[in-house]
Amino acid sequence: MDIGSKIKHLRKQKELTLEELASRSELSKGFLSQLERNLASPSIATLDDILEALGSSLSEFFRDESDERFIFRKSDHYIDEREGYTVNWIVPNGQKNEMESVLLEIPEGGKSFEMPPHAGEEFIYVLDGVATLCRDGKNHTVKKGETVYLHGNSFHHIQNDRKNTAKVLWISTPPLFGC
């Protein structure tokens, strides 16, 4: 691993000069310059101080990003059949991310979980059928190909009042579907 280049990249990402990083980490500008050019090697304690000054940690710094999955196949999905609807967890461990997406299948007369008020935002896309968004005592019809973008400041859910199954992509930030 090229530690120096990775530190330099993090520093530039935070828009810090060498002098600013030196002040924050209580190290000399000269040492940090040598470190970024791989002319010096930090101790673990020193590296930890530098990363703390950059708003990072040793575990984040050494995490192998090449192993991070970003494509998920249908075989990776987890299907959770519940009373009145089916949840397709389309991103494994999505609740650990900053946003979470599920594919809901709601049969005639079915109703999704009640989403509690939260500080985040949601995006809903009707892939098939017609869904009814129930929010603030009002029902809103959302047809195939239509979208909803809302702030999660009130209780709401989706129901299906039609004969055909409604398929809905529902994305929330922060993750709330696993609650």
C-alpha positions in Angstrom: 0.0 0.0 0.0 1.2 3.5 -0.9 0.6 5.1 2.5 2.0 8.5 1.5 -0.1 8.9 -1.5 -3.2 7.8 0.3 -2.6 10.4 3.1 -2.0 13.1 0.5 -5.2 12.1 -1.3 -7.2 12.3 2.0 -5.6 15.7 2.8 -6.5 17.1 -0.6 -10.0 15.7 -0.3 -10.4 17.7 2.9 -8.9 20.7 1.2 -6.1 21.1 3.8 -2.6 22.4 3.2 0.4 20.6 4.7 0.7 23.4 7.2 -2.9 23.0 8.3 -2.5 19.2 8.7 0.7 19.7 10.6 -1.1 22.0 13.0 -4.0 19.7 13.5 -1.8 16.6 14.0 0.9 18.3 16.0 3.6 17.1 13.5 6.0 19.1 11.4 5.2 20.2 7.9 8.5 18.7 6.8 7.8 15.3 8.2 4.3 15.2 6.6 5.9 16.2 3.2 8.4 13.4 3.5 5.6 11.0 4.5 3.5 11.9 1.5 6.4 11.3 -0.8 7.1 8.0 0.9 10.5 9.2 2.2 9.5 8.5 5.8 7.3 6.0 7.5 5.0 6.8 10.4 4.5 4.7 13.5 1.0 3.3 14.1 0.4 6.0 16.8 1.6 8.8 14.4 -0.5 7.5 11.6 -3.5 7.3 13.9 -3.0 11.0 14.9 -2.8 12.0 11.2 -5.9 10.1 10.3 -7.8 11.5 13.3 -6.8 15.0 12.1 -8.2 14.0 8.6 -11.5 12.7 10.1 -10.6 9.1 9.4 -9.5 6.0 11.2 -7.0 3.2 10.9 -9.8 0.7 9.9 -11.1 3.0 7.2 -7.6 3.8 5.9 -6.6 0.1 5.6 -10.0 -1.2 4.3 -9.4 -2.8 0.9 -11.8 -0.9 -1.3 -11.2 -3.3 -4.2 -13.1 -6.0 -2.2 -16.1 -3.6 -1.7 -19.0 -5.0 -3.7 -21.2 -2.6 -5.7 -23.0 -4.9 -8.1 -25.6 -7.3 -6.7 -27.2 -10.1 -8.7 -30.7 -11.4 -8.3 -29.2 -14.4 -6.4 -28.0 -11.9 -3.7 -31.5 -10.7 -3.0 -33.3 -11.8 0.1 -37.1 -12.2 -0.1 -39.1 -11.6 3.0 -42.8 -12.5 2.6 -44.9 -10.7 5.1 -48.6 -10.4 5.7 -50.0 -8.2 3.0 -46.7 -7.6 1.0 -43.3 -9.0 0.1 -40.1 -7.2 0.7 -37.2 -7.9 -1.7 -34.0 -6.8 0.0 -32.1 -6.0 -3.2 -28.8 -4.7 -1.6 -27.4 -7.1 1.0 -26.8 -5.5 4.3 -28.2 -2.2 2.9 -29.1 -1.0 6.4 -25.3 -0.5 7.0 -25.2 2.1 4.1 -26.3 5.7 4.1 -29.4 4.8 2.0 -31.4 1.6 1.8 -33.5 0.3 -1.1 -36.1 -2.4 -1.2 -38.4 -3.7 -3.9 -42.0 -4.1 -2.6 -44.6 -6.3 -4.1 -48.0 -5.5 -2.8 -51.0 -7.7 -3.9 -54.6 -6.5 -4.2 -55.7 -5.2 -0.8 -52.2 -5.3 0.6 -50.5 -2.7 2.6 -46.8 -2.0 3.4 -45.3 -1.3 6.8 -45.9 2.1 8.4 -42.9 4.3 7.9 -42.4 6.4 11.0 -41.4 10.1 10.9 -37.7 10.5 10.5 -35.2 13.2 9.5 -34.3 11.6 6.1 -35.7 11.6 2.6 -37.4 8.9 0.5 -37.7 8.1 -3.2 -40.5 5.9 -4.5 -40.8 4.6 -8.1 -43.7 2.5 -9.2 -42.4 -0.2 -11.5 -45.6 -1.9 -12.2 -49.3 -1.5 -11.3 -50.8 1.4 -9.3 -49.9 2.2 -5.7 -51.5 4.5 -3.2 -49.3 6.5 -0.9 -51.2 7.2 2.3 -49.7 10.3 4.1 -51.1 12.9 6.5 -54.6 11.5 6.2 -54.6 11.8 2.4 -54.3 9.1 -0.3 -52.2 9.8 -3.4 -52.4 7.6 -6.5 -49.0 6.8 -8.1 -49.1 5.0 -11.4 -46.5 2.9 -13.2 -43.6 5.1 -14.2 -44.4 7.8 -11.7 -42.2 8.8 -8.8 -42.5 10.2 -5.3 -39.8 12.2 -3.5 -40.6 13.2 0.1 -39.2 14.2 3.4 -39.9 11.6 6.0 -41.5 14.0 8.5 -44.8 12.1 9.0 -46.2 8.5 9.2 -46.9 7.0 5.8 -47.3 3.7 4.0 -48.2 2.3 0.6 -51.2 0.2 -0.2 -52.7 -1.4 -3.3 -56.4 -0.8 -3.9 -56.2 -2.4 -7.4 -56.5 -5.9 -8.8 -52.9 -6.2 -10.1 -49.9 -6.5 -7.9 -48.0 -3.2 -7.4 -44.2 -3.3 -7.6 -42.5 -0.4 -6.0 -38.9 0.6 -5.6 -38.6 2.4 -2.3 -35.3 4.1 -1.3 -34.8 5.7 2.1 -32.0 7.7 3.7 -31.2 6.9 6.4 -31.9 3.2 6.3 -35.2 2.5 8.1 -36.7 -0.6 6.4 -35.1 -3.0 8.9 -36.5 -1.2 11.9 
